[in-house]
């Protein structure tokens, strides 16, 4: 019984959904952009004052949006580091998740611990620029005076929960958020303070890791605040994914994550072992090239965008008349080929038509994500159903090719803020002390059907070109 709210504080905005705690039905919604100044070149700023998140939250909750709400869940951008001093004040502005300044610090940390395998075994992930542990190392090397003042390290959702509760002495986080820090192990369920010291140069306090369904606390007004979590975990919870499900996200880059019963340590670094918001695990594999490969192909063909590229691709047939694109346009992470370039193979007179190139771009993108999924399947992760997310998931060319290339049922959910819904579902869990059985996302369901053998042939063709061009690229996976 009751009414709950979920708020999602993304890098650009805050969205709030108010839901019935029993059914998950959305009753009201609120939205507000973050009041942020643009960074260099008009992009996102490299540093962010966390107060901007609170201002946005207050605006999104205006007009009495939260009247009658009994519990709130918080989802926020992952990997944003909020360093605090001993008084709880920010030592410097927060460092958002997509901070590329820290790439050299990531390489330094990998070397200092003894290599990629050592990190994979320690915390289930190899340091990358986005991870908070890497940001701590950057801070120690580039702003040593600020680094010395760091006494407490929080992430975005930790900080927001703490603020909503009135900055109590107890600071908390959840398994999902902690698993992406680079100093908490999803396998052991414990912190590695030695890795914080390795990065920062000294110890710092870390938030208490709460279990699924736990409340972080109650406000003086009696409002329950749940543990909160990162956007990825909240979105998975909001979608209602369960064991046997995978989520393929089509952004400029791509990702494949799946619900699994145990944490996976991958010495190759392709698998990042995250925890979810329910007590399970979310191994994730990233690709550097997804929709950016479609945009690049559209530009090359002089098209207005990927929608027009999709229409053109639908004039071709599966296999693109033998044309194969390896879409490694900006190097690639899966397989680990950071300095390579894309490849177009199978050029013959009959294949040299715009519609075949358009189709090859879609097939190359999806085959690359299929390779990422095979990394998980190769480690025993079961995939019976795939949720396909991102604006590109609505394109006819994607929907026509994805089921046959992935070889399983593909679900395309209706657009919604699933991270905010997941946060609201977590709030309902904390309120009623039991996992809420909300109805899954409304979606279009696509089956491979009779085209499954055709899709397998296209995958084999892609694999043959990849192995010829980059022999042994996947040999180290799971070693």
Secondary structure by P-SEA (a helix, b strand, c coil): cbbbbbbbbcccbbbbbbbccccccccbbbbbcccccccccccccccccaaaaaaaaaaaacccccccccbbbbbccccbbbbbcccccccccccccccccaaaaaaaaaaaaccaaaaaaccccccccccaaaaaaaaaaccaaaaaaccccccaaaaaaaaaacccccccccaaaaaaccccccccccccaaaaaaaccbbbbbccccccccccccccccccccccccaaaaaaaaacccccbbbbbbccccbbbbbbcbbbbbccccbbbbbccccbbbbbbbbcccaaaaaaaaaaaccccaaaaaaaaaaccccccccccccccccccccccccbbbbbcccccccccaaaaaaaaaaaaaaaaaaaaaaaaaacccccbbbbbccccccaaaaaccccccccbbbbccccaaaaaaaaaaaaaaaccccccccccbbbbbbbccaaaaaaaaaaaaaaaaaaacccccccccc
